[in-house]
Amino acid sequence: MVKRWVATIDLETLEVDYDPSFKFKCVENCGKCCYELEIPLRDEDIAKIEELGYNAWEFIDHEKLFYRGDKFLGYAIRKRPFDGACIFLDPETKRCKIYSHRPLACRLYPFIFVKHGKKMEIYVKEDSFCPGLSHPAGTPVTKEFLLKEYGDVIESYRRKVLG
């Protein structure tokens, strides 16, 4: 995996240092990440999807497992057998059927958050299939962008770090 640093946020002060040359825009109705990525499901993701009335057996691929070292992290979201897309991607509109309840990995993509003490480094996965990377109409990864898109994720890390 090729990744590139795009920002660092201080979890105490919320000051952000960022790379102004990088911009991102999720291209509407693209759906390429829904075909290309294997998405890990956390217990919280499974519970949110079940709240919508889905049975876990419908959307969990129990044959695809995620580990960090020897620690089991979870299973993958199921893909459709006829085209290899996530089962929640509407094949006609290319929109997610569970968008407001989508897994954290979907929500964060293409960004990777890495905590180092009281700082959070943000990287971007440089996947060739993603047309939103360095998009000319994109947004830089500024403090405003981070708090708008990921404010709850950042706040959760702040609570863990600052107590």
C-alpha positions as CSV (number, residue, x, y, z in Angstrom):
1,M,0.0,0.0,0.0
2,V,1.3,3.4,-1.0
3,K,0.3,6.2,1.4
4,R,1.1,9.9,1.5
5,W,1.1,12.3,4.5
6,V,-1.6,15.0,4.0
7,A,-2.1,16.4,7.5
8,T,-1.3,16.3,11.2
9,I,-3.8,17.4,13.9
10,D,-2.8,18.2,17.4
11,L,-5.4,16.5,19.6
12,E,-5.0,19.0,22.4
13,T,-5.2,22.3,20.4
14,L,-6.8,21.0,17.2
15,E,-4.1,22.9,15.3
16,V,-3.6,21.3,11.8
17,D,-0.5,21.2,9.7
18,Y,-1.4,20.1,6.1
19,D,-0.1,19.7,2.6
20,P,-1.7,22.4,0.6
21,S,-0.8,20.7,-2.7
22,F,-3.2,17.8,-1.9
23,K,-6.9,18.1,-2.5
24,F,-9.7,15.5,-2.3
25,K,-13.2,15.3,-3.7
26,C,-15.4,12.2,-3.5
27,V,-16.7,11.9,-7.1
28,E,-20.4,11.4,-7.0
29,N,-21.8,8.1,-8.4
30,C,-18.2,6.7,-8.8
31,G,-18.5,3.7,-6.5
32,K,-15.0,2.4,-7.5
33,C,-13.9,1.9,-3.9
34,C,-17.0,-0.3,-3.4
35,Y,-15.7,-2.7,-6.0
36,E,-12.0,-2.5,-5.3
37,L,-11.7,-2.5,-1.5
38,E,-12.2,-5.3,1.1
39,I,-14.0,-3.5,4.0
40,P,-13.4,-4.6,7.6
41,L,-16.4,-4.6,9.9
42,R,-16.1,-3.6,13.5
43,D,-18.7,-4.8,16.0
44,E,-20.1,-1.2,16.1
45,D,-20.5,-1.3,12.3
46,I,-22.4,-4.6,12.4
47,A,-24.7,-3.2,15.1
48,K,-25.5,-0.1,13.1
49,I,-26.3,-2.1,10.0
50,E,-28.4,-4.5,12.0
51,E,-30.4,-1.5,13.3
52,L,-31.5,-1.0,9.7
53,G,-33.2,-4.4,9.7
54,Y,-30.4,-6.4,8.0
55,N,-29.3,-9.8,9.4
56,A,-25.6,-10.1,9.9
57,W,-25.6,-13.3,7.8
58,E,-26.7,-11.2,4.9
59,F,-23.8,-8.8,4.8
60,I,-20.8,-10.4,6.6
61,D,-18.3,-12.5,4.6
62,H,-17.2,-15.0,7.3
63,E,-14.4,-16.3,4.9
64,K,-12.5,-13.0,4.8
65,L,-10.8,-12.1,8.1
66,F,-8.8,-9.1,9.1
67,Y,-5.8,-9.3,11.5
68,R,-3.3,-6.9,12.9
69,G,-0.4,-9.1,13.8
70,D,-2.0,-12.1,15.6
71,K,-5.0,-10.0,16.8
72,F,-8.3,-10.8,15.1
73,L,-10.0,-7.5,14.0
74,G,-13.1,-8.7,12.3
75,Y,-14.7,-9.9,9.1
76,A,-15.2,-8.3,5.8
77,I,-18.4,-6.9,4.3
78,R,-19.9,-9.3,1.7
79,K,-19.4,-8.7,-2.0
80,R,-22.0,-9.4,-4.7
81,P,-21.1,-12.6,-6.7
82,F,-22.2,-11.2,-10.1
83,D,-20.0,-8.0,-10.2
84,G,-17.8,-8.0,-7.1
85,A,-19.2,-4.9,-5.6
86,C,-20.2,-4.3,-2.0
87,I,-23.7,-5.7,-1.5
88,F,-24.9,-2.3,-0.3
89,L,-23.9,-0.5,-3.5
90,D,-27.0,0.2,-5.7
91,P,-25.9,-1.1,-9.1
92,E,-27.9,1.5,-11.0
93,T,-27.3,4.7,-9.1
94,K,-23.8,3.7,-7.7
95,R,-25.0,5.0,-4.3
96,C,-24.6,3.3,-1.0
97,K,-28.0,2.0,0.3
98,I,-26.8,2.4,4.0
99,Y,-24.7,5.6,3.6
100,S,-25.6,7.1,6.9
101,H,-24.8,3.8,8.6
102,R,-21.8,2.7,6.5
103,P,-18.8,1.1,8.2
104,L,-16.1,3.4,9.6
105,A,-13.6,2.0,7.0
106,C,-15.9,3.3,4.2
107,R,-16.3,6.6,5.9
108,L,-12.6,7.2,6.4
109,Y,-11.5,6.0,2.9
110,P,-9.2,7.1,1.3
111,F,-7.7,8.5,4.6
112,I,-5.8,6.6,7.2
113,F,-5.6,8.1,10.7
114,V,-2.5,7.2,12.8
115,K,-2.2,8.3,16.4
116,H,1.2,9.3,17.7
117,G,0.9,10.4,21.3
118,K,-1.2,13.6,21.3
119,K,-1.0,14.0,17.5
120,M,-3.0,12.4,14.8
121,E,-1.3,12.0,11.4
122,I,-3.5,11.7,8.4
123,Y,-2.4,9.9,5.3
124,V,-4.1,9.2,2.0
125,K,-4.0,5.8,0.3
126,E,-2.8,6.5,-3.2
127,D,-5.1,4.0,-5.0
128,S,-4.9,4.4,-8.8
129,F,-8.6,3.7,-9.1
130,C,-9.8,6.6,-7.0
131,P,-10.5,9.7,-9.2
132,G,-11.0,11.9,-6.2
133,L,-7.3,12.0,-5.2
134,S,-5.7,15.4,-6.1
135,H,-8.9,16.3,-7.8
136,P,-8.7,19.9,-9.2
137,A,-12.1,20.7,-7.6
138,G,-11.2,19.0,-4.4
139,T,-10.7,20.4,-0.9
140,P,-7.4,20.5,1.0
141,V,-7.2,18.6,4.3
142,T,-7.5,21.6,6.5
143,K,-8.8,21.9,10.0
144,E,-12.2,22.9,8.7
145,F,-12.3,19.8,6.4
146,L,-11.2,17.4,9.1
147,L,-13.7,18.7,11.7
148,K,-16.6,18.7,9.2
149,E,-16.0,15.2,7.8
150,Y,-14.4,13.5,10.8
151,G,-15.1,15.6,13.9
152,D,-16.7,12.7,15.8
153,V,-13.7,10.4,15.0
154,I,-11.3,13.1,16.1
155,E,-13.3,13.8,19.3
156,S,-13.3,10.1,20.2
157,Y,-9.5,10.0,19.9
158,R,-9.2,13.3,21.9
159,R,-11.3,11.7,24.8
160,K,-9.0,8.7,24.8
161,V,-5.8,10.8,24.8
162,L,-6.8,13.7,27.0
163,G,-9.0,11.8,29.4
